[in-house]
Amino acid sequence: MTATKGLEGIVATTSSISSIVDGVLTYRGIDIDELAEHATFEEVVYLLWFGKLPTKSELNQLQQDLNAHSIIPDALIEQLQMYPKDANSMAVLRTAVSSLALYDQESGDMSTESNVRKAIKLQAQIPTIIAAYARIRNGEKPIASKGYPSLAANFLYMMTGEEPDPVAIKALDKALVLHADHELNASTFAARVTVATLTDIYSGITSAIGTLKGPLHGGANEAVMAMLEEIDSIDNVEAYINNKLSNKEKIMGFGHRVYKNGDPRAKHLQAMSHELGVMKGNMKWYDMSIKIEAMITGEKGLKPNVDFYSASVYTALGIPRDLFTPIFAFSRTSGWTAHILEQYENNRLIRPRAEYTGLSNQHYISIEDR
Ligand code: ACO
């Protein structure tokens, strides 16, 4: 038995949800470029869960269901009010989602109908939790959704209390489409491993959120913005990046385990970052990002991944830095739940082996003799 570090190249399951073949990402066989161009996030959610694009009435029904389930329990709001105001926002989301199970009468029901209902509830409630916490920690009252037919619009409204700008809705919606699913990424794998024990969907999503939090995965988008803020000016980019590279430090938002010739999602986010920068009259973060990309691609041959330009996109939308990864979770909930439903459909416990590299032929030594 020989282990492959990081399971690189190991095919761990079959799945019909999304694929990466020759650098092309598809959801249910549709190229992400087409979906980014034409689809709304709700259409993508439906596509991931049910394997086809919705008809008008199916989409209306889904929008209604998402709106009907967007309210979170009062007890959870009280809990959010008790969390430390400076808590890590992904830790807050992970804890809050775990708590949701306590207030759902059907959390332990393993029927498919119930699991689909819980997927809808999670997809509807996660943005509410993020927006509610964003307000509570600023001493503001959480606001209920306005019932727009779009999760992006409702989220922006619940976060700010203001009528969302159509350009901002469109930009966030596209970002949600681009982050919705990504084959067997670390957090999706964690979700599948968790539910393959036949535990409940809330446990699967809690595992996934904890996994997404790390800076080698979803946490990279926040780390990119922290880096841009630290660099602060285009004049400092060269010295900063050279210093990082000579210390052999990783530059967040670059590289990918699967894509070696570039992440197909990055170009859409780059274009959005440019467009929003022009619109807001502030090209600082975009221009710095372009310069960093030129250096990293030139010196290391590494291309930006989905997280790199998300940072400047979310900043242009006025979203606080520590909500970037929770927003990734808001989008990826669609993919996680699709994978969980698929895992339940054709389940077998996921239990690989380890290559043992420890000592052998050891003996117990009594405590007096150690
Ligand atoms: N900056 C500098 N060097 C890098 C970077 C980077 N961002 N990424 C990889 N490298 C280098 C490594 O130092 C290593 O060099 P070495 O062989 O000289 O030691 C080589 O490239 C291979 O790197 P690994 O970490 O082994 O590559 P792996 O496939 O395991 O990692 C990963 C992929 C984790 C994404 C990596 O590229 C990375 O850490 N990037 C920064 C974090 C990031 O942006 N994560 C988000 C990924 S996308 C997502 O999850 C949504």
Boltz pocket constraint, residues with backbone or C-beta under 6 A from the ligand:
constraints:
  - pocket:
      binder: B
      contacts: [[A, 6], [A, 215], [A, 216], [A, 217], [A, 218], [A, 220], [A, 248], [A, 249], [A, 250], [A, 251], [A, 252], [A, 253], [A, 254], [A, 255], [A, 256], [A, 257], [A, 258], [A, 300], [A, 302], [A, 305], [A, 306], [A, 307]]
      max_distance: 6.0
